[in-house]
Amino acid sequence: MSGYSSTSEPVRFERDCPAVMVPQGDSVTLPAGQAGYITQALGGSFTVFVDGNLFRIAGCDADAIGKTPPAPLELPPDAADADVEKLVWSQLRTCFDPEIPIDIVELGLVYDCDLEKTEDGQRKVNVRMTLTAPGCGMGEILVEDVRSKLEMIPTVSEADVDLVFDPPWNHSMMSDAAKLETGMF
């Protein structure tokens, strides 16, 4: 399964697997042998429907549902800041709300993103982002997803992700492509 699907792909958990309940954000463990359906597979993570509930499975646990975890990121040894920044934005485009098949950049949730050099020659990424709804239970999960994906980038030693609600998000912040896909033009 390579993305959002209007049909569901059946799966059976091959091992106990940590998951996050959607939209509440509660951490749970789904047991080996549990059956379910993949409803969304975007950005290396999976949304799975199990017993009437949705759960987010992180990419590093893809093997629990018979999928391949994402490959490690690579940069050339002489990568310039522009190369790293390009990879940062690419990684941000792999972050999805488990209920919406559009990445956080296209949704207009990323307000600012900048890089700075650290004293040891590594890089720090600073991100200001928001949510489509302030009370979303997945907020901290999405922030952690952004942080962990940015820290996977070679030469990035730290990602500081600041969740803000000013200005409040609205659908006019979405890209034209996202508006078309959601019908929110």
Rosetta constraint file for C-alpha pairs under 8 A:
AtomPair CA 1 CA 9 HARMONIC 7.57 0.50
AtomPair CA 1 CA 41 HARMONIC 6.62 0.50
AtomPair CA 2 CA 41 HARMONIC 6.22 0.50
AtomPair CA 2 CA 42 HARMONIC 7.15 0.50
AtomPair CA 3 CA 40 HARMONIC 6.08 0.50
AtomPair CA 3 CA 41 HARMONIC 4.68 0.50
AtomPair CA 3 CA 42 HARMONIC 5.04 0.50
AtomPair CA 4 CA 39 HARMONIC 6.88 0.50
AtomPair CA 4 CA 40 HARMONIC 4.61 0.50
AtomPair CA 4 CA 41 HARMONIC 5.88 0.50
AtomPair CA 4 CA 42 HARMONIC 6.68 0.50
AtomPair CA 4 CA 101 HARMONIC 5.98 0.50
AtomPair CA 5 CA 39 HARMONIC 6.30 0.50
AtomPair CA 5 CA 40 HARMONIC 6.21 0.50
AtomPair CA 6 CA 39 HARMONIC 7.47 0.50
AtomPair CA 7 CA 39 HARMONIC 7.10 0.50
AtomPair CA 8 CA 37 HARMONIC 5.47 0.50
AtomPair CA 8 CA 38 HARMONIC 5.49 0.50
AtomPair CA 8 CA 39 HARMONIC 5.12 0.50
AtomPair CA 9 CA 37 HARMONIC 5.16 0.50
AtomPair CA 9 CA 38 HARMONIC 5.06 0.50
AtomPair CA 9 CA 39 HARMONIC 6.97 0.50
AtomPair CA 10 CA 35 HARMONIC 7.39 0.50
AtomPair CA 10 CA 36 HARMONIC 5.82 0.50
AtomPair CA 10 CA 37 HARMONIC 4.30 0.50
AtomPair CA 10 CA 38 HARMONIC 6.36 0.50
AtomPair CA 11 CA 35 HARMONIC 5.81 0.50
AtomPair CA 11 CA 36 HARMONIC 5.35 0.50
AtomPair CA 11 CA 37 HARMONIC 5.55 0.50
AtomPair CA 11 CA 38 HARMONIC 6.90 0.50
AtomPair CA 11 CA 65 HARMONIC 6.01 0.50
AtomPair CA 11 CA 66 HARMONIC 7.66 0.50
AtomPair CA 12 CA 32 HARMONIC 7.69 0.50
AtomPair CA 12 CA 33 HARMONIC 5.78 0.50
AtomPair CA 12 CA 34 HARMONIC 5.57 0.50
AtomPair CA 12 CA 35 HARMONIC 4.37 0.50
AtomPair CA 12 CA 36 HARMONIC 6.27 0.50
AtomPair CA 12 CA 65 HARMONIC 6.09 0.50
AtomPair CA 13 CA 17 HARMONIC 7.50 0.50
AtomPair CA 13 CA 30 HARMONIC 7.66 0.50
AtomPair CA 13 CA 31 HARMONIC 6.90 0.50
AtomPair CA 13 CA 32 HARMONIC 4.92 0.50
AtomPair CA 13 CA 33 HARMONIC 5.13 0.50
AtomPair CA 13 CA 34 HARMONIC 5.34 0.50
AtomPair CA 13 CA 35 HARMONIC 6.45 0.50
AtomPair CA 13 CA 64 HARMONIC 5.38 0.50
AtomPair CA 13 CA 65 HARMONIC 4.97 0.50
AtomPair CA 13 CA 66 HARMONIC 7.72 0.50
AtomPair CA 14 CA 32 HARMONIC 5.16 0.50
AtomPair CA 14 CA 33 HARMONIC 6.12 0.50
AtomPair CA 14 CA 63 HARMONIC 7.75 0.50
AtomPair CA 14 CA 64 HARMONIC 5.03 0.50
AtomPair CA 14 CA 65 HARMONIC 6.12 0.50
AtomPair CA 14 CA 66 HARMONIC 7.19 0.50
AtomPair CA 15 CA 31 HARMONIC 6.52 0.50
AtomPair CA 15 CA 32 HARMONIC 4.10 0.50
AtomPair CA 15 CA 33 HARMONIC 7.19 0.50
AtomPair CA 15 CA 64 HARMONIC 5.42 0.50
AtomPair CA 16 CA 29 HARMONIC 6.42 0.50
AtomPair CA 16 CA 30 HARMONIC 5.65 0.50
AtomPair CA 16 CA 31 HARMONIC 4.31 0.50
AtomPair CA 16 CA 32 HARMONIC 4.60 0.50
AtomPair CA 16 CA 64 HARMONIC 7.28 0.50
AtomPair CA 17 CA 29 HARMONIC 5.33 0.50
AtomPair CA 17 CA 30 HARMONIC 5.18 0.50
AtomPair CA 17 CA 31 HARMONIC 6.42 0.50
AtomPair CA 17 CA 32 HARMONIC 7.39 0.50
AtomPair CA 17 CA 57 HARMONIC 7.95 0.50
AtomPair CA 17 CA 61 HARMONIC 6.88 0.50
AtomPair CA 17 CA 64 HARMONIC 6.28 0.50
AtomPair CA 18 CA 27 HARMONIC 7.11 0.50
AtomPair CA 18 CA 28 HARMONIC 5.87 0.50
AtomPair CA 18 CA 29 HARMONIC 4.41 0.50
AtomPair CA 18 CA 30 HARMONIC 6.34 0.50
AtomPair CA 18 CA 57 HARMONIC 7.15 0.50
AtomPair CA 18 CA 61 HARMONIC 7.71 0.50
AtomPair CA 19 CA 27 HARMONIC 5.86 0.50
AtomPair CA 19 CA 28 HARMONIC 5.34 0.50
AtomPair CA 19 CA 29 HARMONIC 5.77 0.50
AtomPair CA 19 CA 30 HARMONIC 6.74 0.50
AtomPair CA 19 CA 55 HARMONIC 5.95 0.50
AtomPair CA 19 CA 56 HARMONIC 5.54 0.50
AtomPair CA 19 CA 57 HARMONIC 5.11 0.50
AtomPair CA 19 CA 58 HARMONIC 7.30 0.50
AtomPair CA 20 CA 25 HARMONIC 5.60 0.50
AtomPair CA 20 CA 26 HARMONIC 5.49 0.50
AtomPair CA 20 CA 27 HARMONIC 4.57 0.50
AtomPair CA 20 CA 28 HARMONIC 6.00 0.50
AtomPair CA 20 CA 55 HARMONIC 5.30 0.50
AtomPair CA 20 CA 56 HARMONIC 5.06 0.50
AtomPair CA 20 CA 57 HARMONIC 6.89 0.50
AtomPair CA 21 CA 25 HARMONIC 5.21 0.50
AtomPair CA 21 CA 26 HARMONIC 5.19 0.50
AtomPair CA 21 CA 27 HARMONIC 6.38 0.50
AtomPair CA 21 CA 28 HARMONIC 7.04 0.50
AtomPair CA 21 CA 53 HARMONIC 7.39 0.50
AtomPair CA 21 CA 54 HARMONIC 6.03 0.50
AtomPair CA 21 CA 55 HARMONIC 4.48 0.50
AtomPair CA 21 CA 56 HARMONIC 6.45 0.50
AtomPair CA 22 CA 26 HARMONIC 7.73 0.50
AtomPair CA 22 CA 53 HARMONIC 7.48 0.50
AtomPair CA 22 CA 54 HARMONIC 5.23 0.50
AtomPair CA 22 CA 55 HARMONIC 5.34 0.50
AtomPair CA 22 CA 56 HARMONIC 6.69 0.50
AtomPair CA 22 CA 98 HARMONIC 7.16 0.50
AtomPair CA 22 CA 99 HARMONIC 7.85 0.50
AtomPair CA 22 CA 137 HARMONIC 7.62 0.50
AtomPair CA 22 CA 138 HARMONIC 6.88 0.50
AtomPair CA 23 CA 54 HARMONIC 7.72 0.50
AtomPair CA 23 CA 136 HARMONIC 6.88 0.50
AtomPair CA 23 CA 137 HARMONIC 5.40 0.50
AtomPair CA 23 CA 138 HARMONIC 5.71 0.50
AtomPair CA 24 CA 136 HARMONIC 7.55 0.50
AtomPair CA 24 CA 137 HARMONIC 4.49 0.50
AtomPair CA 24 CA 138 HARMONIC 6.39 0.50
AtomPair CA 25 CA 137 HARMONIC 4.91 0.50
AtomPair CA 25 CA 138 HARMONIC 4.85 0.50
AtomPair CA 25 CA 139 HARMONIC 7.88 0.50
AtomPair CA 25 CA 140 HARMONIC 7.87 0.50
AtomPair CA 25 CA 141 HARMONIC 6.73 0.50
AtomPair CA 30 CA 34 HARMONIC 6.85 0.50
AtomPair CA 34 CA 50 HARMONIC 7.96 0.50
AtomPair CA 35 CA 50 HARMONIC 6.76 0.50
AtomPair CA 36 CA 48 HARMONIC 6.41 0.50
AtomPair CA 36 CA 49 HARMONIC 5.49 0.50
AtomPair CA 36 CA 50 HARMONIC 4.56 0.50
AtomPair CA 36 CA 51 HARMONIC 7.29 0.50
AtomPair CA 37 CA 48 HARMONIC 5.36 0.50
AtomPair CA 37 CA 49 HARMONIC 5.08 0.50
AtomPair CA 37 CA 50 HARMONIC 6.70 0.50
AtomPair CA 38 CA 46 HARMONIC 6.68 0.50
AtomPair CA 38 CA 47 HARMONIC 5.83 0.50
AtomPair CA 38 CA 48 HARMONIC 4.35 0.50
AtomPair CA 38 CA 49 HARMONIC 6.30 0.50
AtomPair CA 39 CA 46 HARMONIC 7.62 0.50
AtomPair CA 39 CA 47 HARMONIC 5.62 0.50
AtomPair CA 39 CA 48 HARMONIC 5.65 0.50
AtomPair CA 39 CA 49 HARMONIC 6.60 0.50
AtomPair CA 40 CA 46 HARMONIC 5.65 0.50
AtomPair CA 40 CA 47 HARMONIC 4.96 0.50
AtomPair CA 40 CA 48 HARMONIC 7.16 0.50
AtomPair CA 40 CA 98 HARMONIC 7.37 0.50
AtomPair CA 40 CA 101 HARMONIC 7.31 0.50
AtomPair CA 41 CA 45 HARMONIC 5.90 0.50
AtomPair CA 41 CA 46 HARMONIC 4.47 0.50
AtomPair CA 41 CA 47 HARMONIC 6.42 0.50
AtomPair CA 42 CA 46 HARMONIC 6.52 0.50
AtomPair CA 42 CA 94 HARMONIC 7.02 0.50
AtomPair CA 42 CA 95 HARMONIC 7.96 0.50
AtomPair CA 42 CA 96 HARMONIC 6.93 0.50
AtomPair CA 42 CA 101 HARMONIC 7.30 0.50
AtomPair CA 43 CA 93 HARMONIC 7.48 0.50
AtomPair CA 43 CA 94 HARMONIC 3.92 0.50
AtomPair CA 43 CA 95 HARMONIC 5.74 0.50
AtomPair CA 43 CA 96 HARMONIC 6.69 0.50
AtomPair CA 44 CA 58 HARMONIC 7.24 0.50
AtomPair CA 44 CA 59 HARMONIC 4.80 0.50
AtomPair CA 44 CA 69 HARMONIC 7.12 0.50
AtomPair CA 44 CA 70 HARMONIC 5.95 0.50
AtomPair CA 44 CA 94 HARMONIC 7.13 0.50
AtomPair CA 45 CA 56 HARMONIC 7.03 0.50
AtomPair CA 45 CA 57 HARMONIC 5.73 0.50
AtomPair CA 45 CA 58 HARMONIC 4.72 0.50
AtomPair CA 45 CA 59 HARMONIC 4.45 0.50
AtomPair CA 45 CA 62 HARMONIC 7.47 0.50
AtomPair CA 46 CA 56 HARMONIC 5.63 0.50
AtomPair CA 46 CA 57 HARMONIC 5.03 0.50
AtomPair CA 46 CA 58 HARMONIC 6.58 0.50
AtomPair CA 46 CA 59 HARMONIC 7.16 0.50
AtomPair CA 46 CA 62 HARMONIC 7.83 0.50
AtomPair CA 46 CA 98 HARMONIC 7.63 0.50
AtomPair CA 47 CA 54 HARMONIC 6.51 0.50
AtomPair CA 47 CA 55 HARMONIC 5.55 0.50
AtomPair CA 47 CA 56 HARMONIC 4.58 0.50
AtomPair CA 47 CA 57 HARMONIC 6.26 0.50
AtomPair CA 47 CA 98 HARMONIC 5.86 0.50
AtomPair CA 47 CA 99 HARMONIC 7.81 0.50
AtomPair CA 48 CA 54 HARMONIC 5.57 0.50
AtomPair CA 48 CA 55 HARMONIC 5.17 0.50
AtomPair CA 48 CA 56 HARMONIC 6.32 0.50
AtomPair CA 48 CA 57 HARMONIC 7.26 0.50
AtomPair CA 49 CA 53 HARMONIC 5.57 0.50
AtomPair CA 49 CA 54 HARMONIC 4.55 0.50
AtomPair CA 49 CA 55 HARMONIC 6.40 0.50
AtomPair CA 50 CA 54 HARMONIC 6.31 0.50
AtomPair CA 50 CA 55 HARMONIC 7.38 0.50
AtomPair CA 56 CA 98 HARMONIC 6.52 0.50
AtomPair CA 57 CA 61 HARMONIC 6.50 0.50
AtomPair CA 57 CA 62 HARMONIC 7.08 0.50
AtomPair CA 58 CA 62 HARMONIC 6.75 0.50
AtomPair CA 59 CA 69 HARMONIC 5.30 0.50
AtomPair CA 59 CA 70 HARMONIC 6.33 0.50
AtomPair CA 60 CA 69 HARMONIC 5.36 0.50
AtomPair CA 60 CA 70 HARMONIC 7.25 0.50
AtomPair CA 61 CA 65 HARMONIC 7.83 0.50
AtomPair CA 61 CA 69 HARMONIC 6.88 0.50
AtomPair CA 62 CA 66 HARMONIC 6.51 0.50
AtomPair CA 62 CA 67 HARMONIC 4.84 0.50
AtomPair CA 62 CA 68 HARMONIC 5.68 0.50
AtomPair CA 62 CA 69 HARMONIC 5.16 0.50
AtomPair CA 63 CA 67 HARMONIC 4.95 0.50
AtomPair CA 63 CA 68 HARMONIC 5.79 0.50
AtomPair CA 63 CA 69 HARMONIC 6.57 0.50
AtomPair CA 72 CA 152 HARMONIC 7.52 0.50
AtomPair CA 73 CA 152 HARMONIC 6.72 0.50
AtomPair CA 73 CA 153 HARMONIC 5.98 0.50
AtomPair CA 73 CA 154 HARMONIC 7.06 0.50
AtomPair CA 74 CA 153 HARMONIC 7.25 0.50
AtomPair CA 74 CA 154 HARMONIC 6.57 0.50
AtomPair CA 75 CA 79 HARMONIC 6.27 0.50
AtomPair CA 75 CA 83 HARMONIC 7.89 0.50
AtomPair CA 75 CA 84 HARMONIC 7.73 0.50
AtomPair CA 75 CA 153 HARMONIC 7.89 0.50
AtomPair CA 75 CA 154 HARMONIC 6.42 0.50
AtomPair CA 79 CA 83 HARMONIC 5.74 0.50
AtomPair CA 79 CA 84 HARMONIC 6.79 0.50
AtomPair CA 80 CA 84 HARMONIC 6.52 0.50
AtomPair CA 81 CA 85 HARMONIC 6.01 0.50
AtomPair CA 81 CA 115 HARMONIC 7.93 0.50
AtomPair CA 82 CA 86 HARMONIC 6.10 0.50
AtomPair CA 83 CA 87 HARMONIC 6.40 0.50
AtomPair CA 84 CA 88 HARMONIC 6.10 0.50
AtomPair CA 84 CA 153 HARMONIC 7.89 0.50
AtomPair CA 85 CA 89 HARMONIC 6.33 0.50
AtomPair CA 85 CA 114 HARMONIC 7.93 0.50
AtomPair CA 85 CA 115 HARMONIC 7.21 0.50
AtomPair CA 86 CA 90 HARMONIC 6.22 0.50
AtomPair CA 87 CA 91 HARMONIC 6.06 0.50
AtomPair CA 87 CA 153 HARMONIC 7.49 0.50
AtomPair CA 88 CA 92 HARMONIC 6.23 0.50
AtomPair CA 88 CA 150 HARMONIC 6.30 0.50
AtomPair CA 88 CA 153 HARMONIC 7.52 0.50
AtomPair CA 89 CA 93 HARMONIC 6.31 0.50
AtomPair CA 90 CA 94 HARMONIC 6.88 0.50
AtomPair CA 91 CA 95 HARMONIC 7.16 0.50
AtomPair CA 91 CA 146 HARMONIC 8.00 0.50
AtomPair CA 91 CA 149 HARMONIC 6.29 0.50
AtomPair CA 91 CA 150 HARMONIC 6.43 0.50
AtomPair CA 92 CA 103 HARMONIC 7.68 0.50
AtomPair CA 92 CA 104 HARMONIC 6.97 0.50
AtomPair CA 92 CA 105 HARMONIC 6.61 0.50
AtomPair CA 92 CA 146 HARMONIC 6.56 0.50
AtomPair CA 92 CA 149 HARMONIC 7.69 0.50
AtomPair CA 92 CA 150 HARMONIC 7.56 0.50
AtomPair CA 93 CA 103 HARMONIC 5.30 0.50
AtomPair CA 93 CA 104 HARMONIC 6.43 0.50
AtomPair CA 93 CA 105 HARMONIC 5.87 0.50
AtomPair CA 93 CA 106 HARMONIC 7.75 0.50
AtomPair CA 94 CA 103 HARMONIC 6.35 0.50
AtomPair CA 95 CA 103 HARMONIC 5.55 0.50
AtomPair CA 95 CA 104 HARMONIC 5.97 0.50
AtomPair CA 95 CA 142 HARMONIC 7.47 0.50
AtomPair CA 95 CA 145 HARMONIC 6.78 0.50
AtomPair CA 95 CA 146 HARMONIC 6.36 0.50
AtomPair CA 96 CA 100 HARMONIC 6.86 0.50
AtomPair CA 96 CA 101 HARMONIC 6.71 0.50
AtomPair CA 96 CA 102 HARMONIC 6.22 0.50
AtomPair CA 96 CA 103 HARMONIC 4.65 0.50
AtomPair CA 96 CA 104 HARMONIC 5.83 0.50
AtomPair CA 96 CA 142 HARMONIC 7.65 0.50
AtomPair CA 97 CA 101 HARMONIC 7.22 0.50
AtomPair CA 97 CA 102 HARMONIC 7.55 0.50
AtomPair CA 97 CA 103 HARMONIC 7.27 0.50
AtomPair CA 97 CA 104 HARMONIC 7.37 0.50
AtomPair CA 97 CA 138 HARMONIC 7.77 0.50
AtomPair CA 97 CA 142 HARMONIC 6.92 0.50
AtomPair CA 102 CA 106 HARMONIC 6.56 0.50
AtomPair CA 102 CA 107 HARMONIC 6.49 0.50
AtomPair CA 102 CA 178 HARMONIC 6.67 0.50
AtomPair CA 103 CA 107 HARMONIC 6.22 0.50
AtomPair CA 104 CA 108 HARMONIC 6.23 0.50
AtomPair CA 104 CA 109 HARMONIC 5.28 0.50
AtomPair CA 104 CA 110 HARMONIC 6.57 0.50
AtomPair CA 105 CA 109 HARMONIC 5.99 0.50
AtomPair CA 105 CA 110 HARMONIC 5.69 0.50
AtomPair CA 106 CA 174 HARMONIC 5.74 0.50
AtomPair CA 106 CA 175 HARMONIC 5.17 0.50
AtomPair CA 106 CA 177 HARMONIC 7.50 0.50
AtomPair CA 106 CA 178 HARMONIC 5.86 0.50
AtomPair CA 107 CA 171 HARMONIC 7.83 0.50
AtomPair CA 107 CA 173 HARMONIC 6.85 0.50
AtomPair CA 107 CA 174 HARMONIC 4.48 0.50
AtomPair CA 107 CA 175 HARMONIC 6.48 0.50
AtomPair CA 107 CA 178 HARMONIC 6.32 0.50
AtomPair CA 108 CA 169 HARMONIC 7.78 0.50
AtomPair CA 108 CA 173 HARMONIC 4.86 0.50
AtomPair CA 108 CA 174 HARMONIC 4.71 0.50
AtomPair CA 108 CA 175 HARMONIC 6.80 0.50
AtomPair CA 109 CA 129 HARMONIC 5.36 0.50
AtomPair CA 109 CA 130 HARMONIC 5.08 0.50
AtomPair CA 109 CA 131 HARMONIC 6.08 0.50
AtomPair CA 109 CA 132 HARMONIC 7.30 0.50
AtomPair CA 109 CA 169 HARMONIC 7.13 0.50
AtomPair CA 109 CA 173 HARMONIC 7.74 0.50
AtomPair CA 110 CA 127 HARMONIC 7.24 0.50
AtomPair CA 110 CA 128 HARMONIC 6.16 0.50
AtomPair CA 110 CA 129 HARMONIC 4.34 0.50
AtomPair CA 110 CA 130 HARMONIC 6.62 0.50
AtomPair CA 111 CA 127 HARMONIC 7.55 0.50
AtomPair CA 111 CA 128 HARMONIC 5.38 0.50
AtomPair CA 111 CA 129 HARMONIC 5.24 0.50
AtomPair CA 111 CA 130 HARMONIC 7.46 0.50
AtomPair CA 112 CA 126 HARMONIC 7.76 0.50
AtomPair CA 112 CA 127 HARMONIC 5.53 0.50
AtomPair CA 112 CA 128 HARMONIC 5.01 0.50
AtomPair CA 112 CA 129 HARMONIC 6.98 0.50
AtomPair CA 113 CA 125 HARMONIC 7.00 0.50
AtomPair CA 113 CA 126 HARMONIC 5.58 0.50
AtomPair CA 113 CA 127 HARMONIC 4.46 0.50
AtomPair CA 113 CA 128 HARMONIC 6.53 0.50
AtomPair CA 114 CA 125 HARMONIC 5.77 0.50
AtomPair CA 114 CA 126 HARMONIC 5.35 0.50
AtomPair CA 114 CA 127 HARMONIC 6.72 0.50
AtomPair CA 115 CA 123 HARMONIC 6.52 0.50
AtomPair CA 115 CA 124 HARMONIC 5.65 0.50
AtomPair CA 115 CA 125 HARMONIC 4.58 0.50
AtomPair CA 115 CA 126 HARMONIC 6.31 0.50
AtomPair CA 116 CA 123 HARMONIC 5.57 0.50
AtomPair CA 116 CA 124 HARMONIC 5.28 0.50
AtomPair CA 116 CA 125 HARMONIC 6.55 0.50
AtomPair CA 117 CA 121 HARMONIC 6.08 0.50
AtomPair CA 117 CA 122 HARMONIC 5.87 0.50
AtomPair CA 117 CA 123 HARMONIC 4.52 0.50
AtomPair CA 117 CA 124 HARMONIC 6.27 0.50
AtomPair CA 118 CA 122 HARMONIC 5.34 0.50
AtomPair CA 118 CA 123 HARMONIC 5.48 0.50
AtomPair CA 118 CA 124 HARMONIC 6.57 0.50
AtomPair CA 122 CA 155 HARMONIC 5.01 0.50
AtomPair CA 122 CA 156 HARMONIC 5.87 0.50
AtomPair CA 122 CA 157 HARMONIC 6.02 0.50
AtomPair CA 123 CA 155 HARMONIC 5.83 0.50
AtomPair CA 123 CA 156 HARMONIC 4.63 0.50
AtomPair CA 123 CA 157 HARMONIC 5.91 0.50
AtomPair CA 123 CA 158 HARMONIC 7.02 0.50
AtomPair CA 124 CA 156 HARMONIC 5.73 0.50
AtomPair CA 124 CA 157 HARMONIC 6.05 0.50
AtomPair CA 124 CA 158 HARMONIC 4.85 0.50
AtomPair CA 124 CA 159 HARMONIC 5.66 0.50
AtomPair CA 124 CA 160 HARMONIC 7.49 0.50
AtomPair CA 125 CA 150 HARMONIC 7.54 0.50
AtomPair CA 125 CA 156 HARMONIC 7.15 0.50
AtomPair CA 125 CA 158 HARMONIC 6.42 0.50
AtomPair CA 125 CA 159 HARMONIC 4.65 0.50
AtomPair CA 125 CA 160 HARMONIC 6.17 0.50
AtomPair CA 126 CA 159 HARMONIC 5.93 0.50
AtomPair CA 126 CA 160 HARMONIC 4.86 0.50
AtomPair CA 126 CA 161 HARMONIC 6.07 0.50
AtomPair CA 126 CA 162 HARMONIC 7.78 0.50
AtomPair CA 127 CA 159 HARMONIC 7.55 0.50
AtomPair CA 127 CA 160 HARMONIC 6.18 0.50
AtomPair CA 127 CA 161 HARMONIC 4.76 0.50
AtomPair CA 127 CA 162 HARMONIC 6.05 0.50
AtomPair CA 128 CA 161 HARMONIC 6.02 0.50
AtomPair CA 128 CA 162 HARMONIC 4.83 0.50
AtomPair CA 128 CA 163 HARMONIC 6.07 0.50
AtomPair CA 128 CA 164 HARMONIC 6.66 0.50
AtomPair CA 129 CA 161 HARMONIC 7.29 0.50
AtomPair CA 129 CA 162 HARMONIC 6.29 0.50
AtomPair CA 129 CA 163 HARMONIC 5.19 0.50
AtomPair CA 129 CA 164 HARMONIC 5.97 0.50
AtomPair CA 130 CA 134 HARMONIC 7.97 0.50
AtomPair CA 130 CA 163 HARMONIC 5.39 0.50
AtomPair CA 130 CA 164 HARMONIC 5.19 0.50
AtomPair CA 130 CA 165 HARMONIC 5.72 0.50
AtomPair CA 130 CA 168 HARMONIC 7.71 0.50
AtomPair CA 130 CA 169 HARMONIC 6.88 0.50
AtomPair CA 131 CA 136 HARMONIC 7.36 0.50
AtomPair CA 131 CA 139 HARMONIC 6.73 0.50
AtomPair CA 131 CA 163 HARMONIC 7.89 0.50
AtomPair CA 131 CA 165 HARMONIC 7.53 0.50
AtomPair CA 131 CA 169 HARMONIC 6.84 0.50
AtomPair CA 132 CA 136 HARMONIC 7.86 0.50
AtomPair CA 132 CA 169 HARMONIC 5.82 0.50
AtomPair CA 132 CA 170 HARMONIC 7.13 0.50
AtomPair CA 133 CA 169 HARMONIC 7.61 0.50
AtomPair CA 134 CA 165 HARMONIC 6.95 0.50
AtomPair CA 135 CA 139 HARMONIC 7.97 0.50
AtomPair CA 138 CA 142 HARMONIC 5.99 0.50
AtomPair CA 139 CA 143 HARMONIC 6.22 0.50
AtomPair CA 140 CA 144 HARMONIC 6.08 0.50
AtomPair CA 141 CA 145 HARMONIC 6.11 0.50
AtomPair CA 142 CA 146 HARMONIC 6.26 0.50
AtomPair CA 143 CA 147 HARMONIC 6.20 0.50
AtomPair CA 143 CA 161 HARMONIC 6.41 0.50
AtomPair CA 143 CA 162 HARMONIC 7.94 0.50
AtomPair CA 143 CA 163 HARMONIC 7.20 0.50
AtomPair CA 144 CA 148 HARMONIC 5.94 0.50
AtomPair CA 145 CA 149 HARMONIC 6.04 0.50
AtomPair CA 146 CA 150 HARMONIC 6.14 0.50
AtomPair CA 146 CA 161 HARMONIC 7.38 0.50
AtomPair CA 147 CA 151 HARMONIC 6.16 0.50
AtomPair CA 147 CA 159 HARMONIC 5.38 0.50
AtomPair CA 147 CA 160 HARMONIC 6.90 0.50
AtomPair CA 147 CA 161 HARMONIC 6.27 0.50
AtomPair CA 148 CA 152 HARMONIC 6.36 0.50
AtomPair CA 148 CA 159 HARMONIC 7.82 0.50
AtomPair CA 149 CA 153 HARMONIC 7.31 0.50
AtomPair CA 150 CA 156 HARMONIC 7.15 0.50
AtomPair CA 150 CA 158 HARMONIC 7.98 0.50
AtomPair CA 150 CA 159 HARMONIC 6.24 0.50
AtomPair CA 151 CA 156 HARMONIC 5.56 0.50
AtomPair CA 151 CA 157 HARMONIC 6.15 0.50
AtomPair CA 151 CA 158 HARMONIC 5.97 0.50
AtomPair CA 151 CA 159 HARMONIC 6.08 0.50
AtomPair CA 152 CA 156 HARMONIC 7.34 0.50
AtomPair CA 165 CA 169 HARMONIC 7.27 0.50
AtomPair CA 169 CA 173 HARMONIC 6.88 0.50
AtomPair CA 170 CA 174 HARMONIC 7.89 0.50
AtomPair CA 171 CA 179 HARMONIC 7.65 0.50
AtomPair CA 171 CA 184 HARMONIC 7.08 0.50
AtomPair CA 174 CA 178 HARMONIC 5.89 0.50
AtomPair CA 174 CA 179 HARMONIC 6.18 0.50
AtomPair CA 175 CA 179 HARMONIC 6.27 0.50
AtomPair CA 176 CA 180 HARMONIC 6.17 0.50
AtomPair CA 176 CA 185 HARMONIC 7.84 0.50
AtomPair CA 177 CA 181 HARMONIC 6.19 0.50
AtomPair CA 178 CA 182 HARMONIC 6.14 0.50
AtomPair CA 179 CA 183 HARMONIC 5.65 0.50
AtomPair CA 179 CA 184 HARMONIC 4.80 0.50
AtomPair CA 179 CA 185 HARMONIC 5.27 0.50
AtomPair CA 180 CA 184 HARMONIC 6.55 0.50
AtomPair CA 180 CA 185 HARMONIC 6.35 0.50
